[in-house]
Amino acid sequence: MGLTASSMSKGTASGELVLHRKNGEKIIALAGNPNVGKSTVFNELTGMNQHTGNWPGKTVCSAQGSFRRGSNDYTLVDLPGTYSLFAHSAEEEVARDFLCFGGADAVVVVCDATCLERNLNLVLQTMEITSRTVVCLNLCDEARKKGIVVDTAALSRLLHVPVVETVARSGKGLDELIAAVDSVCAQEPVGFSVNYPVLVEQAINEVVPTLKAHRLKGLPPRWLALRLLDGSVDFLLKLEEYLGYPLTEDASVQEAVNEAHAVLSGVDLTDKLVAGIVLTAEGIATDCVRLQESRARQRDQKIDRILTSKLTGIPIMLLMLCGIFFLTISGANVPSELLSGLLTSFEEPLFHFLRSLGVSAVICEAVVYGGYRVLAWVISVMLPPMAIFFPLFTLLEDSGYLPRIAFNLDRFFQKAKACGKQALTMCMGFGCNAAGVVGCRIIDSPRERLLAILTNNFVPCNGRLPPPRKRQTFRAVQTEDFMC
């Protein structure tokens, strides 16, 4: 392809992205759900070594890279992985704001071919903002292994946008993807609208004619009408800044919105919008996706019946976690003791070295026995268990067992008014509370996210459960020091 990479710029804390557009350069936004290979597509196209991982929400801020294809220059903007654009989380807000106000010439939505229906929710929401959209159907090789066949021609016909099959990690289909981007940039796009319930459509029709009479800088009136009706204060402030005037303060717009609210009296708009998108995605997936029975699928179904059963799911989960804890605690004893002996052997040489420099004995004792000894014990107690626990935890993640743990525990978390996703962050917290707290960003609701952050601190991580042999040695040292 003749690709050349340029330096990457990171977005600011507010989610704004600094773009430097050259003459004739095309800006392409790269959107998608977490874990669909979006960052892999970004790296393959730009030649940049951006770290990729299969943790939800891995890409927290936007990144950009440049590449050349033929005589055309492109800037590719890697947006945070998100499941929707309703802006319930920081990732969703960053992605939505760039698609609205970032000035992208086209948007590539990367989808996982193995679960197309779920990915179509983001595709439909993106197409409501811009019709210059290309669907990148990634992981097609995995879909074929699972007996999933996607009719890309039918999918393209239903969505009215190009659909390109890719296998990003091997670079297959990326040339065709860029060619599809060029085609949507060169031609007048065909609009696509999600069919919402009758009352919602009536409310939209009350507002759209009024919006068409205003200067909207390319924002689609239909989508903007929905945003005015749901009344997100944060978005309206950014809209005013983008347009350069307060659209919501216009008398005709206020009157139209009030009439639309009267139509929607007693209707939960958000629920209706989500239902409309989900039903549309379900209908499209039904027409385009065909499942072929295979031995692998039958085997997966048998395993699921055992791992998620009400009778066997919880006992297997407890046995699995207990096995990991046993391996972690027992296996960490020997390396922890060796590391402790190595680090503590430097105490006396360090003490004598400081004394040789003329440092007083009081300061030497504070530094060596008060500072260095504490640091040595922390490292020897915490590092070996973490080095064992997290690889084992990664094996559970790669095997697909962690989502099944979340499924088994979701009902119990819901009874406690918490989010079922917290089960994953709590499991991670057994290795390190910091990782468990940071992982809470995958929870959409601010209240449930805050609840998870507060309660995850009480999970006994490896640092709070050092190996028994080490705890006894530590107590002996403390007693000896006290008696001296």
N, C-alpha and C positions, 0 to 999 in steps of 0.2 A: 504493500500500500504506500510505501514511501512515507512513513510516519516519522515525525520529529517531535520530541517532547520539550516543553518549556517548564519554567519554574511554577510551582503550585502556590496559590494564595489561599489563605484561610479566612473564613468569614469572621466577622466581629461577634461579640457576645450576644448582640441583639439579633443575630441571624442575617445581617446585611452582608452582601458579598461584593467585594471590590473587583470589578471587571474592567479590563483595558481592551476595548474593541478596536481592532485595526481596520483600515479601509478594506471593505469587501469580505471581512471575516464573518463567519456564521457562528452564532452562539447556540449551542445545543444543551438543553437541560436533560439530565439523566435521573429519572425517578424510578421508584419501585419499592416493593415490600422488603423488609429485612430478609436476608438469607436467600435471595434469588440470584445472586451472582452479579449484582449491579456494580460493585467495586471492582470485580474481575473484568467486566466489560470496560470500565474506565481505565484500568491498568493496561489492558491489551491494546486499546486504541491509542492511548497517549504514550505508552512505553514507560510509564512512571511506576515506581515500586511502592505503591500505596499499600499499607498493611490491610489484609482482608481477614475476616473471621466470621464464624457462624454464631455470634452472640447477637440477639435482637438489639437494634439501636446502635450498632457498632459505629456507624458514621454519624457523629454528633453534630458537626458543623459542615458547611459546604466546602468543597475543594474544586479547583479548576486546573485544567491542563490543556495545552494546545497541541495540535497535530496537523499535518498536511496530507491531503489526498489529491494527487494530480497537481492542478494549479490552484486548488481551493484551500483556504486556511480555515480551521475550525477551532473553537474554544469549547471544551466539554466541561460542563458543570455537574459535579457529582452531588446531588442533593441527599439529605438524610433519609435513611430508610423509614418508610411510614406506611401504615395500612390504609389511611384515609386522609382527607384534607379538611376535616371538620375542626382542626386546630384544637384538639383536646390536650395536646402535649407540645413541648418545645419543638420536637422534630417535625410534627405536622405543621406548625406555624411557620417554620423556616421554609419548608417545601412549598406551602401555599403562597407565601408572600413572594417568593422568587418567580413562581409560575405566573403570578398576577402582575408583578411590577418589575421583574428582572429583565424584560426585553428579549427573551429567548426567541430565536427564529423558528425553533422546532423543539419538541419534547419527545424523548425516547423513554417509554415506560417498559422497564424490564419485568417480565413475568416468568414465573416458574411453571413450566409445562406440566409438571406433575400435579399441580393444584390450581388450575387455571381459573376456576370459578371464584376463589377467594381473591385472586389477583385482579380480576376484572373490576372489582369495586373501585380500586384506585384508577384504573384505566378510564372508567366512565366518569369519575369526578374530574379527572384531568381533561377529558374531551369536552366537558362542560365549560372549562375555562378557555381552552384553545383547541381548534380543530387541526392544527398543524402537529399532529401526534403520530408517532410510529410505535407499533407494538413489537417489542423484541421478545420473542418466545424462546427463553433460555432453558438450559437443562433438558433439551429434547432427547439426548441419549439416555438420561435417567428415566424419562417418561416411557420410552420404548421398552426399557428393561422391565418396567412395571406394567406393561401391557396397555398403556394409555396412548391413544391415537387422537391427535388434534387436527381437524380439517381447517388448515390455515386459510384456504381460499374462501370457505364459508364464513370464517371468522372475519376476514377482511371485508367481505361483502356486507355483513351485518353491521360492522362498526364504521364502514366507509373510510377506513384508514389502512395503510400498508401494514402487513403482519409478516415478520421475517423470523425464520427459525435459526437459532444460533446454539453453538456449544462454546461458550466464551473462554473456558479454560484451555481449549485447543485452538482458539481463533477462528473456528468455522462459522461462516455466515456474517462476519463483521463487514466484509466488503459490500455485501448485499444490503446490510443495515445502513451504511453511509449513503449508498445509492438511493435507498428509500427516503432518507432524510433530504437529499437533494431534490427528489421529486415533490415532496410535500412543500418545500420552500419555493419551488418554481411555479406551482399551479395553485389555483384558487381552491381552498379546502371546502369540502362538503360538511355542513354542520351536522351535529348529532345531539339529540335531546333525549333525556331519560323521561319516560312517561310516569308522572306522579299521579296520586289520587285526584279525583275530580275537583275537590275543594282547593287543593294546592294549585292545580292548573288555573282555576278561576282567580285565585289570589295573584298568581304570576301575571295573568292577563290584565289585571288592574294596574300593575306597576310598569310593565314593559313599555307600553306606548309613551308614557311620560319620560322614561329614561332615554328613549331613542332621540328625543329632542335636545338632549344635553351632550356635551363634549365628554366622552368616556375614555378617550385615548386607547381604543382597541379592546376594552373590557366588554365581554358579551352582556347585553342587557338582561337576558333571561337569568343568567347565573348571578348577576349583580342584584337583581330583584330578590332572589332568594336570600342573599346575604343581608340586604336591608330588612327583610322580614324577620330573620332570626336575631338581628340586632346586636351583633358582637361589637362591643365598644372598642376593643383593641383594633379590630379590622377597620372600623369606620374612621378611626383616627389616622391610620395609615392610608386609607383611601383618600381622605381629605388632603393629606400631604402629597400623594401621587397626582391627584387631579389639579391641585393648586387652588381649589375652592371648596367650600363646605356643601357638598351635594345634598346632605340630609337637611340642611337649613332652607333649601328651596321650598317655597310654599306649595308648588304643584307636586313635588315629590312627597312632601309630608302628607298632603291630602290623599295621594294615591296609596301610600303605605297605610294610612289609617283606614281607608276603605278595604284594603286587602286584609288587614287585621280583623275587621268586622266580619269578613267572609270566613276567616279562620277561627272565629270565636269558639273556644272550647276544644280546639284541635292542637295536639302536640306536634308542632311542625317538624322538629328534629326526628321524631319517630317516623313520621310519614316520609321524610326525605330518605332516611336510611332504608326503610322498607322498599321504597321505589327503586333505589339503586340495587339492593340485594336481589329483588325479584327480577330486575332486568338482567343482572349478571347471571342469575340462575337459568333464565330462559335462553340466553346466548350460549352458555356452557352446555346446556342440554342438546342444543342443535349442532354443536361443533365438536364435542368430546365423546369419544367412544371407548369403552373399556373392554379389553380382551382378557378373558380369564386365563391366568397363567399359574404355574406352580408356585412362583414367588408370591403372588397375591394371595393364593389360598393359604400358603404358609404364614404370611403376615396376619391374615384374619384369624387363624388358629392361635397364634401368639397373642393377639389382642384380646381374644376371648378369655385367655388365662390371666394376662397382666392387668386387665381392667375389670375383671369380674368382681362383684360385690363380696364373694366368698374368698377368693384367692388374691385379689389385687393388693389389699392392704397388708396381709401377712408377707407376701413376696417382697413388697416395698420395704417393710421393716427388716426382714432378713438381709436384703441387699444393702441397706444403709448400715446395719450392724456389722456386716462383713467388711464394709469399707472402713468403718471406725476401728474395728479390730486390727485390720492390716495396717492402718495408719499409726495407731498408738503402739502396737507391738513392733512394727517394722522400724519405727523412729527411735527406739531405745538405743540400739547400737550406734548408729551415726550420730545421734545426739550426744552420747557419752564421749565418743571420739572427738567430736567438734568441741565439746566443752573442755576436754583435757588439753586440746591444742591451744585454744584461746587463753585458758587460765595459765598456761605455762609461760606466757609473756608478761604476767603480772610483775614478778620480781625483777626481771631485766628492765622493764619499763620504770619501776620504782627507783632502782639504782641509777638508771640513766638520768632521770629527772633530778635526783639528789646530786649527781655529778655536775649538773648544770648550776648548782647553787640554789635550787628551789627548796623552800622550807619543807620540813617533814609533814606539817599539817596540810599544806597544799598538795603535796605528793599523795598523801593518803586519800584526800578528797577526790583527786583526779583518778588514781589507780583503783582504789577500793570502792569509791563511791560512784565513779563514772564508768571506767573501763570494765570493772567486774559486772556491773548491771548490764552493760551492753553485751558483754560476752554471754551472760546467762540468757538474755532475751534471744540472741541469735541461735544459740545452741538448743534452746527449748522450742522455738517457733519454726525455724527454717526446715529441719528434717521432716516434721509432720506435714508442712505445707507442700514440700517437694514430693511427698507420697500421695497426699489427698487429692490435689488438683489434677494430676494425670489420671487417677482413677475416676474422678468426677468427669473429666473430659471423655473417657471411654463410655460412661453412661450417656453423655450428651450425644456422642457420635452414633451410638447404637439406637438412638431414638427413644430411650426409656424415660428421660426427664419429662417430655410432654405427657407421657402416660402417668407419671407421678402427679403432675399438675391436674390431670383429669380425675384421678382418684380422690384428690384432696379438695377439688373445687367446691363441692357441695358443703364441706365442713367450713371452708373459709367464707362462703356466702352466708352461712348461718351466723358467723361472727361479724357480718357486715364488712368483710374485707374482700380483696380481689384474689381470685384463684391463682393469678400469676405470682403472687407472693410466695407460693410453695417453692418455686424455682429459686428465688432470691434467698429464701431461708436455707435451702439445701446448700447453696453456695456459701452462705454465712458460716456454716460449720467449718469451712476451711479458713475463712477470714471474714470478719465482720465488715471490713472496708469494702470488700468485693460484693458482699450481700447488700450493703447500703447503696453502692453505686449502681448495682443492677436493678434497683427499684425504678429507674427511669423508664423501664418498659411498661409500667403501670400508667394508664391514661388519666384516670381520675386524680386530681390534686389531693383530695381528701384521703383516698385509699393509698396514694403514694406516700403521703405524710405518715399515715398509720403504719405502713410497711416499714418505713425508715425508723420510726420510733421503736417498734416491736422487734425488728431484726437485731437491734443492739443487744437484746437479751438472749440471742442464740449463743450457746457456749462454743466458741470457735476453738481452733487448735491452741491458740495462745493461752486460753483459759483452762485447757485440759492438757497440760504437759505430761509426758510419759511418767508412770508411777515411780520408776527407778530414779528418774531425774528429780522428782519432787522430794524424795527422801534424801538424796544427796544434798540438795539445796538446803533443806532444813538442818542437816548436820553441819554444813558450813556456817549457817547463820548462828546456830547454837555455839559453835566453837568460837566464832568471832565475839559473840556476846560475853562468853566466859572469860576471854582474854581481856 
